Amino acid sequence: MAKDTLSIEVVFNGQDCFVIANGLKIAKRGVEKNWIPLEPGWTVFYDPYDPNDAVKVWYEGARVH
């Protein structure tokens, strides 16, 4: 997955929060800011020390966002 062609969004639908990569829901927000993977190969991590309050995204072990 090339970084330059990847679109990452965090979307809240009124009940649940999802990370979406190129239109595919890859993770759902769990308790205590944990992310539950929805697709194989994807890992999403919330970094509480990031001043931008951003999520980090990996695909098959390589950071893509």
C-alpha positions as CSV (number, residue, x, y, z in Angstrom):
1,M,0.0,0.0,0.0
2,A,1.7,3.2,-1.2
3,K,1.5,6.2,1.2
4,D,0.9,8.6,-1.6
5,T,-2.3,6.9,-2.8
6,L,-3.7,6.2,0.7
7,S,-6.6,8.3,2.0
8,I,-7.2,8.0,5.8
9,E,-10.3,9.4,7.5
10,V,-11.6,9.2,11.1
11,V,-15.4,9.2,10.9
12,F,-18.0,9.4,13.7
13,N,-21.5,8.2,12.7
14,G,-23.3,9.4,15.8
15,Q,-22.8,6.1,17.6
16,D,-19.4,4.6,16.6
17,C,-16.1,6.0,15.4
18,F,-14.2,4.3,12.5
19,V,-10.9,4.7,10.7
20,I,-11.5,4.4,7.0
21,A,-8.7,3.8,4.5
22,N,-9.6,4.4,0.8
23,G,-13.2,3.9,1.6
24,L,-12.7,0.6,3.6
25,K,-13.5,0.5,7.3
26,I,-10.3,-0.8,8.9
27,A,-10.9,-0.2,12.6
28,K,-13.6,0.7,15.1
29,R,-13.0,2.7,18.2
30,G,-13.3,0.6,21.4
31,V,-13.1,1.5,25.0
32,E,-10.3,3.8,26.4
33,K,-9.3,5.0,22.9
34,N,-8.3,1.5,21.8
35,W,-8.9,0.5,18.1
36,I,-10.4,-2.8,17.1
37,P,-9.2,-4.0,13.7
38,L,-11.9,-4.8,11.2
39,E,-9.7,-5.9,8.3
40,P,-6.7,-8.3,8.3
41,G,-3.3,-6.6,8.0
42,W,-4.3,-3.3,9.5
43,T,-3.3,-1.9,12.9
44,V,-4.5,1.4,14.3
45,F,-3.0,3.0,17.4
46,Y,-4.0,6.1,19.3
47,D,-0.9,8.0,20.6
48,P,-1.9,10.0,23.7
49,Y,1.4,11.9,23.6
50,D,0.8,13.2,20.1
51,P,0.0,16.9,20.4
52,N,-2.3,16.6,17.3
53,D,-4.3,13.8,19.0
54,A,-3.8,11.7,15.9
55,V,-4.1,8.0,15.2
56,K,-1.2,6.0,13.7
57,V,-2.0,3.5,11.0
58,W,0.1,0.5,9.9
59,Y,-0.6,-1.9,7.0
60,E,1.1,-5.3,7.2
61,G,3.7,-4.0,9.6
62,A,4.6,-0.8,7.7
63,R,3.5,2.6,9.0
64,V,1.3,4.3,6.3
65,H,-0.1,7.2,8.3
